[in-house]
Every structure is written in structure tokens, then in C-alpha cells.
Amino acid sequence: MSAGAFLSSFRRGIVAAVAPQLRADPAECLRQETFLASQLLLTLATLLAFPVYLYAWGKPDVAEVAVFALSLGPALCALHVSRTGNLERGVVLAGGAAALLVTAVVLSTGGLASPALVFMAVLPGLIMFARSRLATVAVAAAPVAAISAVAGLAATGAAEAGPAPGAALTAALAAAAMASLLGWSARRSFSGQLAQSLSRGGADAELLDHAPDLVVRLRRNGNLLAANAAARRLLGLAPEDLAGEGLVRCIHVQDRPVYLQAMDTAWLDGSATAGIRLKDGDGAFEQVELRVRRIGERRKDADLVGMLRNVQSQVESEAALRSALAAAERASIGKGRLLANMSHELRTPLNAILGFSEILATELMGKFEQERHREYAQLIHDSGSHLLDVVNAILDMSKLETGRFQVFPEPFHLDEAIKACRQLMEPQAAQGGILLEADGLGPEEEVTADPRAVKQILLNLMSNAIKFTPPGGKVMVGAYRTETGAVALYVADEGRGIAPEDIDRLGEPFVQLKTGYDHGGGTGLGLSVVRGLAQLHDGTMRIESTLGRGTRVTIVLPQADRMETVVPVRPARAATLRPPVDADLPDRLTA
């Protein structure tokens, strides 16, 4: 059998010797395979040295047979680990067996003068397999106890200096040293195949290597056991370069405590998330999101699995967004201050203009010599009133946009509000030859809303309807209860209507549509204010219109069950909730 075939068969045997209950854990399988290989190679080397010893020294005595019998201890430890899967106990037993073997060899080859004493320094190498503190201390204490025993026996004269070891014994010790080297080489060979060991199916390992994020297996102390191929893309390093403390060295010094804290949290609570900075292949630090979870139950040897994702572009985008929001807030504050100052600076002279122009138009201070002068005074008053309405609309829209417009819901009689608004708008409707009618819930019905906001909604909708209705047309304002108990306010007109493609634009600030009829002026803010006031009540605005038939705007306001109030609402009269529009209005009002 060739050396390659032997090593291949040996490796398959080692893989099969791992305890079945641990084969689902790739990292633990790797540790156990490495330990089993090192112990079996050490026993094999000792057995190969036994025939050489017999050829050189002849028949061994009882003591020498006992020494060679002790060399079978590593194989027994490997058998125990293969059967039980308890690697920590196997490491402790292997450390004790090795210390006992070296002690026997030292005592039989000269005591403290024996050249075999140097092998005491090799025994702590088993610590690399230990994961618990108890196993580490036990393995480290084994050679110390062995040396102390040899020294004690030498001090009492129980161990006399014997002859120097012969060539055969030297060869046996050399074989043992070679076995140690073979064990180390086997461990390095297994570590080099870590990517394959992580997924024995092959396809899973390939899938993991193509993952865009860095997937790692970690110890509780943060040391890396395995990583996928994303390490090259994210950090510019091979996965094996991150093993042990390699990943920790790539973390920014200030973020290392955060990383270690995430390890402890994940081990204790099952999962943790942290933001850290990792050094990439160019030496620059990139912001990375770390998500780590514990594998299995919480125990001393439980590992962690983590995923690291580069979020540098996301962090930069969020920073740019925060900067833009801060700039927008500063601009909004500046606009609010400008509008507040404009309100004061414009309203004061406007009130004076309106007051004096009204005095002149009504000729309280005396008759005009010419009728045209009185008309001029009335034009000044009308223009001032229009400008004041524009200023008020802009200020209301600004308050709605900045969230400074507050509503105070309270119970009130909606019919009284509709009646008051109708009386205010009747002169304007009569001037345009328009019939203005109203229909409410009934004199005893109460609704819960902000009375001031409801009146402003009705006035804005009625004003728009009157502006866009030709002479001889009709406008109707009313209210009814919906099936859910909400209050619906509506204003319907007999205007030219609105094209379907333009309806979605209505309600945007400063949008004015050309309908073919004189729109009567305005700023395009009326419906914007109405929609904003409805939203402050958690309500909605719906526009229904058909060209050539008319337009209906409906505002639905939820009541006590959806607003922050405990005022009860009286049950509606189901028979009189919805106004008989088809009976009271021309057919085109029902669009």
C-alpha cells in the first residue's frame, strides 16, 4: 500500500470514528478528528518501535514491558472519545496517560539525568484540544506533577541514576517525537480542509461561499473558528488568515469591547446585534453590522455563528438623509418665522385699509360728489378683503404643513354650524344668481369635532362650489351618518365638472384647474386646507365629479370611537341620514 493510499484510508477511518451525535457540528467534528488522529499516530509510532527494541535489546524485562504497555494509553483515550464524544475528559485522560508514560521512561533511563525528560515539555501541547478551564488546568498540571514525582523519588534515593539509554531506546523516543510531529501535521492538514469540513454535503459549502455576507463560526472569546469565502470580498483576506484572533485584529480598537460584549450577550441570551468597524483590504475602516447567535443550548463549549454585512453605504445614506432633514427643518422654521412676521406686517395695514375703505364706501363721513369715488372705495375694500383671505389661507396651510395647527374636538350641533355657514355665503351666492340650499342631521343631533375647523371646511367647500357654478345653478351643503357612525359633510354643485385625470391633482397646494368658466380668483389653497383639516380629525376627503354634470366633495370625520375623546355620540336616525339628493337636486348634482 502506498503512503497516499494509507493516509486516505486512515483519514476515512478517523472521520468514521467520530461519535455519531457530534457529526452535525462541523467544528466539533474537526476538533475530535484532529485529537483522534494525533493519539492514534502516537500509539502507532510506539508499536512500530517495539520490534526495533526487541531486535536491538532482546527479550524485555517486566519493567520494559510495562513501559510499552503504557504507550497504548493514547489509543485507549481515543477509543473513549470515539465512544462517548466527551473530548474534554479524553484530553484530561490523554494528558495523564502521557505524563505517566514519560515518567516511567524517565525513571527507567536515568531519572533527572534522563534525556527523555525533555518530553515533559511536549505534554502541554494537548491544551490545544481543551476548551474548558478545568481540562486546561489538568493538562498543564500533569507534567508538573510528573516532574515533581521524579524529583521526589530522586531525593529519597528511590530512583537511582541508571545507564544512559541505548540506541534502541533512543530510536523509540525519536519515533515518539516523530509521531508528535505527524499528529501536528495531521491537525494542520485537517485545518486546511476546514471549508470542506463545514459542510460535508459539498453543495452547502459552495452555497455558503457564494453568500454576499461574511459568515463566521466563533468561540465565546471572539476567536474565529471558520469563515466563508466572503472574507476576501469584505476584508481582502483569506478565511484562514482570520483564524484565531485574526478577525479581532481587523476590528477598530474602539469597537473591540463592543464586539466582545456581543459575544457574551449572544452566548447568554441566544443572539445579539452590534455595529462595528472593520479594516478592509485597503486599510480603510468600513461600518459593518454584526448579527451573532448561539449554536444549540447554552453550555461551556457552545460555539457562536455570526454574519457580518457591510453597511457603509447605508450609513452614509442615513447621514445624508439626516443632514437633508435638518436642512429642511431649518428651512421650515425659517418659513414659519417669515409667515408669522408677514401675518403681523400685512394684517395690521390690511385691517386699516378695510376699516377706512368701508367707512368711505358707506359714506359715513359724508356724501361723495361723484358716484365713481364710492365705487373706488368699494373696490379698495373688496381687494383688501381678498388679500386678507389669501394671507389667512397661506398661514393656515403653513400651520398644517408644520404641524402647528391644533384641533380641539368637542360635541356641538352640526346643523347650527351648517346654518351659520349658509347665512355667511348666501350674499355671495345671490350675487352670482346661484341657489344655495342646506340639509343637516337634525336639530338634536350632535357630532364630536373641532367646531372652528368644521366651519372652515364648509366655508371653503361652499366658496369653491359657488365660484365654479354658473348663474342659475344650485349648490347644496349637507351632512349624514355613514354605516360606521362617522359624520360625512358634503357640498355638491352644478358646475362644469372636473376631468378624471385632474381629480388626483386637487388638494395639492396652489393647484388651480381651468374648467372653461371663470374661477373667480383664489390661490388654489382651499381644498388643501380642507384636506389638512380632515386629516387632523383622522378623516378623509373624497371628490366625485363628471364633466357637464357637477362635482360633489365629501368629508368623512370619524367619531368618538376613533378620536381621543370620551364624549358619547347620539344614535343617528337611520331613515333620515342620507339626504335624498336625487329628489331635491337636479340629476347632475348626483355625480
C-alpha atoms as one frame of an Amber mdcrd trajectory, in Angstrom:
protein
   0.000   0.000   0.000   1.352   3.415  -0.955   1.707   6.227   1.561  -1.075
   8.211  -0.126  -3.475   5.281  -0.002  -2.621   4.656   3.647  -3.245   8.293
   4.614  -6.521   8.327   2.674  -7.716   5.157   4.425  -6.522   6.480   7.761
  -8.427   9.733   7.252 -11.667   7.925   6.351 -11.282   5.806   9.441 -10.808
   8.887  11.628 -13.940  10.530  10.185 -15.939   7.383  10.857 -14.602   7.164
  14.419 -16.208  10.468  15.498 -19.169   9.947  17.820 -22.439   9.967  15.775
 -24.134  12.540  17.987 -21.470  15.126  17.090 -21.449  14.770  13.309 -23.995
  17.557  12.874 -21.467  20.026  14.340 -18.679  20.552  11.749 -16.307  22.469
  14.027 -16.596  19.917  16.847 -16.054  17.101  14.328 -12.844  18.784  13.221
 -11.552  19.030  16.801 -12.357  15.391  17.535 -10.839  14.153  14.283  -7.610
  16.012  14.993  -7.406  14.615  18.533  -8.126  11.041  17.413  -5.523  11.263
  14.645  -2.804  12.566  16.966  -3.426   9.902  19.619  -3.613   7.014  17.154
  -0.477   8.140  15.318   1.382   8.344  18.630   0.310   4.807  19.559   1.167
   3.536  16.070   4.662   5.009  16.241   5.278   3.349  19.625   4.082  -0.030
  18.350   6.367   0.279  15.320   9.280   0.985  17.667   8.658  -2.184  19.730
  10.088  -4.628  17.117  13.128  -2.409  16.761  13.627  -2.553  20.515  13.361
  -6.349  20.520  15.901  -6.631  17.700  18.425  -4.365  19.442  17.952  -5.357
  23.107  16.419  -8.736  23.031  13.802 -10.006  25.406  12.474  -7.110  27.575
  12.046  -7.393  31.305   8.835  -6.748  33.196   9.513  -3.033  33.673  10.186
  -2.506  29.987   7.020  -4.382  29.033   5.096  -2.133  31.427   6.538   0.949
  29.734   5.452  -0.267  26.319   2.033  -1.172  27.725   1.629   2.404  28.935
   2.231   3.555  25.356  -1.190   2.131  24.495  -2.801   4.805  26.712  -3.340
   7.324  23.859  -5.208   4.690  21.844  -7.447   3.935  24.825  -8.162   7.664
  25.258  -9.054   7.909  21.553 -11.389   4.928  21.940 -13.089   6.600  24.914
 -13.633   9.827  22.969 -14.927   7.914  19.941 -17.478   6.077  22.078 -18.639
   8.934  24.328 -17.883  12.080  22.327 -16.600  13.716  25.534 -13.424  15.357
  24.270 -12.732  17.282  27.471 -12.498  14.078  29.518 -10.448  12.442  26.770
  -7.949  15.312  26.808  -7.538  15.034  30.586  -7.073  11.250  30.363  -4.611
  11.618  27.486  -2.624  14.173  29.437  -2.451  11.912  32.466  -1.531   8.816
  30.402   1.191  10.703  28.539   2.621  12.067  31.782   2.628   8.583  33.310
   4.359   7.134  30.217   7.072   9.792  30.138   7.571   9.418  33.907   8.093
   5.665  33.535  10.580   6.217  30.701  12.443   8.877  32.692  12.685   6.688
  35.792  13.988   3.754  33.734  16.576   5.809  31.848  18.403   7.787  34.482
  15.849   9.811  36.480  16.559  13.527  36.447  19.565  12.870  34.207  17.467
  11.109  31.569  17.329  12.768  28.136  13.674  11.657  27.966  12.863  14.394
  30.499  12.620  16.897  27.619   9.389  15.211  26.522   7.721  16.722  29.577
   7.725  19.985  27.595   5.658  18.362  24.825   2.802  17.301  27.103   1.140
  20.772  27.411   0.538  20.598  23.638  -2.700  18.769  24.432  -4.086  22.070
  25.727  -4.921  22.975  22.128  -7.759  20.439  22.321  -9.090  21.676  25.671
 -11.981  24.150  25.768 -12.939  24.155  29.434 -10.868  25.748  32.155 -10.808
  22.505  34.175  -9.353  20.482  31.277  -6.743  23.148  30.569  -5.571  23.242
  34.181  -5.479  19.431  34.382  -3.363  19.050  31.233  -0.982  21.803  32.318
  -0.614  20.285  35.795   0.173  16.760  34.529   3.857  17.367  33.555   4.396
  19.462  36.682   3.157  16.591  38.841   5.279  14.109  36.891   8.478  16.126
  37.298   7.709  16.635  40.973   7.283  12.850  41.402  10.594  12.127  39.675
  12.369  14.753  41.777  10.817  13.384  44.974  11.885   9.837  44.194  15.374
  11.016  43.334  15.608  12.937  46.604  14.670   9.869  48.628  17.058   7.641
  46.673  14.232   5.510  45.275  15.265   6.399  41.743  18.943   5.873  41.173
  20.699   7.108  38.129  20.669   4.270  35.640  22.598   3.664  32.489  22.224
   6.021  29.593  19.610   4.833  27.169  20.827   2.664  24.395  20.361   3.087
  20.694  17.109   1.174  20.671  15.542   3.300  23.378  16.772   6.441  21.663
  15.148   5.229  18.470  11.917   4.606  20.354  11.923   8.123  21.731  12.716
   9.503  18.294   9.760   7.557  16.932   7.574   9.100  19.625   8.803  12.547
  18.630   8.053  11.736  15.014   4.567  10.664  15.993   4.043  14.017  17.688
   5.126  15.784  14.516   2.819  13.578  12.442  -0.030  14.461  14.783   0.696
  18.162  14.363   0.903  17.719  10.597  -2.420  15.887  10.632  -4.002  18.752
  12.572  -2.695  21.283  10.068  -3.972  19.104   7.236  -7.437  18.907   8.796
  -7.436  22.668   9.393  -6.549  23.211   5.746  -9.716  21.306   4.820 -11.920
  23.447   7.053 -14.137  24.676   4.259 -14.997  21.105   3.308 -15.494  20.102
   6.924 -18.028  22.858   7.489 -20.457  21.109   5.150 -19.869  17.506   4.289
 -22.533  17.735   1.592 -20.313  19.956  -0.611 -23.247  21.816  -2.108 -23.934
  23.658   1.161 -20.288  24.745   1.394 -20.393  26.092  -2.159 -23.633  27.917
  -1.409 -22.109  29.409   1.744 -19.044  30.613  -0.154 -21.271  32.444  -2.633
 -23.173  34.255   0.114 -22.656  38.052  -0.114 -22.131  38.397   3.644 -19.290
  37.120   5.784 -20.476  34.071   7.747 -18.247  33.022  10.632 -18.095  30.488
  13.427 -16.780  31.927  16.678 -15.767  30.986  20.166 -17.228  32.822  23.115
 -13.945  34.770  23.471 -14.373  36.093  19.926 -11.749  33.880  18.273 -12.701
  32.702  14.797 -13.029  29.005  14.001 -14.227  29.186  10.400 -15.277  31.700
   7.753 -16.687  31.577   4.249 -15.110  32.977   1.087 -16.761  36.376   1.591
 -13.763  37.247   3.783 -11.819  38.000   0.591 -14.502  40.355  -0.712 -15.202
  42.102   2.570 -11.743  42.268   4.145  -9.342  41.287   1.381  -8.090  38.362
   3.483  -8.251  34.610   3.104 -10.537  32.824   5.601  -7.544  31.062   7.199
  -5.905  34.461   7.865  -8.844  35.335  10.146  -8.489  32.187  12.267  -7.943
  32.661  15.974  -7.512  36.365  16.761  -7.207  37.370  13.100 -10.754  38.759
  12.958 -10.322  40.661  16.222  -7.196  42.349  14.839  -9.258  43.669  11.907
 -11.757  45.369  14.238 -11.249  49.009  15.159  -9.680  49.296  18.600 -12.572
  51.340  19.948 -15.103  48.749  18.731 -13.417  45.659  20.164 -15.185  45.958
  23.552 -18.498  46.183  21.648 -17.577  43.023  19.715 -16.674  41.085  22.860
 -19.817  42.300  24.617 -21.872  40.985  21.686 -20.202  37.594  22.083 -21.138
  37.420  25.774 -24.687  38.604  25.115 -25.206  36.054  22.341 -23.826  33.247
  24.484 -26.050  34.187  27.437 -29.244  35.311  25.665 -29.017  33.387  22.405
 -28.499  36.300  19.991 -27.027  39.777  19.746 -26.575  42.587  17.223 -23.844
  45.215  17.143 -22.318  47.774  14.815 -18.531  47.657  14.451 -15.858  48.959
  12.083 -13.701  46.506  10.152 -10.493  47.259   8.259 -10.758  46.298   4.591
  -8.002  45.287   2.201  -7.089  48.943   1.538  -6.617  49.708   5.225  -9.785
  51.816   5.493 -12.400  51.083   8.125 -15.911  50.229   6.927 -19.067  50.172
   9.035 -20.278  46.577   9.471 -23.428  45.145  11.056 -22.750  42.064  13.197
 -25.511  39.559  13.981 -24.473  36.602  16.133 -26.389  33.645  17.563 -25.520
  30.791  19.875 -25.439  27.269  18.406 -27.544  24.893  20.463 -28.038  25.057
  24.202 -26.007  27.285  26.498 -23.040  25.249  27.639 -19.343  25.873  28.223
 -18.264  24.548  24.820 -21.114  26.119  22.819 -19.960  27.985  19.719 -21.474
  31.017  18.040 -22.358  31.673  14.419 -22.242  35.222  13.116 -22.974  37.199
   9.978 -21.160  40.423   9.109 -22.672  42.726   6.478 -21.059  45.859   5.069
 -23.488  48.722   5.737 -21.118  51.599   4.960 -23.235  52.854   2.040 -26.375
  52.595   4.190 -24.717  54.565   6.996 -23.623  57.246   4.551 -27.125  57.428
   3.057 -28.673  57.749   6.525 -26.205  60.503   7.403 -27.055  62.347   4.184
 -30.774  61.896   4.923 -30.365  63.253   8.456 -28.473  66.228   7.072 -31.179
  66.867   4.479 -33.910  66.569   7.126 -32.071  69.002   9.379 -31.745  71.439
   6.486 -35.445  71.028   5.669 -36.388  71.625   9.296 -34.279  74.775   9.358
 -35.934  75.931   6.142 -39.384  75.140   7.566 -38.620  77.055  10.731 -37.411
  79.966   8.637 -40.576  79.833   6.519 -42.729  79.737   9.640 -40.988  82.775
  11.069 -41.355  84.602   7.752 -45.062  83.820   7.589 -45.566  84.831  11.196
 -43.863  88.154  10.551 -45.803  88.554   7.298 -49.023  87.873   9.167 -48.360
  90.700  11.561 -46.973  93.112   8.990 -49.785  92.513   6.471 -52.797  92.146
   8.720 -52.228  95.402  10.575 -52.284  97.670   7.492 -54.959  95.499   5.831
 -57.284  95.994   8.773 -56.756  99.742   8.488 -57.415  99.664   4.746 -60.556
  97.584   5.200 -61.868  99.785   8.004 -61.343 103.127   6.263 -62.497 101.848
   2.863 -65.697 100.571   4.463 -66.255 103.968   6.069 -65.745 105.663   2.710
 -67.924 103.167   0.816 -70.817 103.607   3.240 -70.356 107.412   3.147 -70.365
 107.702   6.931 -68.111 110.769   6.756 -70.190 112.453   4.065 -71.513 112.053
   0.566 -69.201 111.702  -2.426 -69.586 114.350  -5.105 -69.211 111.646  -7.748
 -70.593 108.090  -7.681 -67.334 106.803  -9.138 -65.482 107.730  -5.929 -67.749
 105.493  -3.884 -67.147 102.646  -6.356 -63.402 103.133  -5.987 -63.712 102.869
  -2.183 -65.729  99.656  -2.558 -63.078  98.203  -4.922 -60.398  99.020  -2.354
 -62.418  97.229   0.329 -63.040  94.172  -1.885 -59.385  93.935  -2.898 -58.262
  94.233   0.700 -60.703  91.536   1.773 -59.411  89.250  -0.978 -55.790  89.880
   0.036 -56.636  89.167   3.681 -58.253  85.880   2.647 -55.126  84.954   0.707
 -52.888  85.737   3.694 -55.122  83.701   6.017 -55.147  80.738   3.597 -51.358
  80.772   3.291 -50.957  80.954   7.055 -53.409  78.081   7.608 -51.612  75.949
   5.016 -48.273  76.711   6.670 -49.606  75.690  10.061 -50.957  72.438   8.636
 -47.671  71.591   6.919 -45.578  72.304  10.006 -47.961  70.557  12.427 -48.724
  73.750  14.375 -52.451  73.724  13.608 -54.251  72.162  16.547 -57.815  70.919
  16.726 -59.890  70.586  19.885 -62.798  68.167  19.363 -65.937  68.809  21.355
 -69.652  67.964  20.961 -71.750  70.543  19.112 -74.841  70.755  16.906 -73.712
  70.379  13.312 -76.931  71.825  11.882 -76.239  75.150  13.598 -72.780  75.263
  12.017 -74.221  74.466   8.563 -76.880  77.163   9.024 -74.323  79.758  10.074
 -72.068  78.978   7.113 -75.020  79.134   4.710 -76.004  82.572   6.021 -72.439
  83.813   5.502 -72.261  82.527   1.920 -75.803  83.473   0.806 -74.881  87.043
  -0.247 -72.097  85.727  -2.475 -74.405  83.056  -3.940 -77.201  85.561  -4.546
 -74.779  87.921  -6.250 -73.916  85.148  -8.721 -77.523  84.092  -9.241 -76.977
  80.732  -7.526 -79.450  78.919  -5.311 -77.843  77.754  -2.024 -79.658  75.036
  -0.062 -78.748  73.064   3.086 -79.723  69.760   4.673 -78.423  68.567   8.041
 -78.664  65.726  10.535 -81.488  67.248  12.536 -81.649  69.915  15.250 -80.970
  67.450  18.080 -78.011  65.638  16.522 -74.574  66.280  17.989 -71.192  65.483
  16.470 -67.738  65.466  18.008 -65.178  67.563  16.156 -63.490  70.951  16.259
 -66.328  73.436  15.505 -63.935  76.062  14.118 -62.296  73.536  11.760 -65.680
  72.176  10.601 -66.915  75.684   9.775 -63.741  76.427   7.835 -64.162  73.175
   5.880 -67.748  74.071   4.988 -66.924  77.681   4.058 -64.013  76.649   1.816
 -66.074  73.993   0.029 -69.092  76.295  -0.381 -66.887  79.113  -1.660 -65.344
  76.838  -4.303 -68.734  75.481  -5.325 -70.202  78.979  -5.747 -67.174  80.148
  -7.743 -67.410  77.297 -10.229 -71.193  77.188 -10.633 -72.698  79.240 -13.473
 -75.602  81.631 -12.849 -78.889  79.806 -12.401 -77.213  76.752 -10.917 -77.645
  75.257  -7.498 -75.273  74.408  -4.635 -76.254  72.145  -1.757 -74.479  71.625
   1.527 -75.416  68.901   3.998 -74.378  66.052   6.270 -75.338  62.452   7.000
 -74.211  59.485   9.084 -72.307  56.638   7.468 -72.916  52.985   8.261 -69.986
  53.056  10.700 -71.385  56.046  12.606 -68.976  58.577  11.122 -70.217  62.013
  10.033 -69.999  62.850   6.323 -70.080  66.500   5.239 -70.732  67.166   1.572
 -71.047  70.079  -0.823 -72.460  69.447  -4.304 -72.631  71.907  -7.191 -73.919
  72.122 -10.770 -70.673  73.365 -12.236 -68.907  72.210 -15.382 -67.314  69.276
 -13.520 -63.723  68.063 -13.431 -61.936  65.704 -15.796 -60.999  62.343 -14.210
 -57.283  62.894 -14.870 -57.391  66.174 -12.921 -59.160  64.919  -9.787 -55.977
  63.470  -8.254 -54.292  66.876  -8.537 -56.963  68.590  -6.490 -55.964  69.114
  -2.905 -52.362  69.942  -3.730 -51.264  73.430  -2.656 -51.662  76.203  -5.276
 -53.276  73.894  -7.872 -55.949  75.692  -9.940 -57.797  73.964 -12.762 -59.185
  75.695 -15.816 -62.747  74.488 -16.234 -63.853  76.803 -19.021 -65.743  79.009
 -16.550 -64.271  81.997 -14.714 -62.887  80.549 -11.498 -63.432  83.774  -9.655
 -59.905  84.180  -8.343 -58.279  82.386  -5.427 -54.937  80.868  -4.518 -55.577
  77.163  -5.029 -55.248  76.529  -1.298 -58.909  75.983  -0.384 -59.028  72.222
  -0.915 -55.518  71.822   0.507 -56.667  73.377   3.759 -59.822  71.235   3.746
 -57.830  68.025   3.279 -55.388  69.036   6.024 -58.193  69.808   8.484 -59.877
  66.481   7.684 -56.632  64.579   8.288 -56.253  66.288  11.668 -59.553  64.623
  12.558 -58.309  61.269  11.160 -60.803  61.875   8.366 -60.742  61.628   4.571
 -61.732  63.743   1.572 -63.404  62.229  -1.494 -64.086  64.077  -4.761 -66.630
  62.807  -7.281 -67.176  64.696 -10.492 -68.443  64.278 -14.056 -67.883  66.771
 -16.830 -71.079  68.619 -17.669 -72.925  67.386 -14.563 -71.244  68.754 -11.455
 -68.997  67.953  -8.536 -69.521  66.543  -5.055 -66.838  66.812  -2.322 -67.394
  64.622   0.753 -65.502  64.880   4.041 -65.836  61.880   6.377 -64.999  62.539
  10.026 -64.770  59.576  12.463 -66.399  59.973  15.827 -65.616  59.123  19.475
 -64.508  55.520  18.869 -61.602  56.703  16.696 -60.823  60.108  18.235 -59.204
  60.975  21.525 -62.455  61.842  23.301 -64.944  60.073  25.513 -67.956  62.248
  24.638 -70.794  59.942  23.518 -72.464  60.492  20.145 -76.203  60.132  19.928
 -77.503  57.329  17.688 -78.443  58.513  14.216 -81.881  58.463  12.686 -81.311
  55.804  10.055 -84.278  56.885   7.939 -83.062  60.475   7.513 -79.304  60.075
   7.406 -78.530  60.384   3.704 -80.246  63.347   2.034 -82.482  62.473  -0.927
 -80.189  64.202  -3.405 -81.976  62.821  -6.444 -85.284  64.254  -5.207 -84.133
  67.669  -4.008 -81.437  68.441  -6.578 -81.175  68.224 -10.335 -79.799  64.965
 -11.702 -76.339  66.398 -12.358 -75.758  67.017  -8.651 -75.550  63.248  -8.013
 -72.304  62.816  -9.958
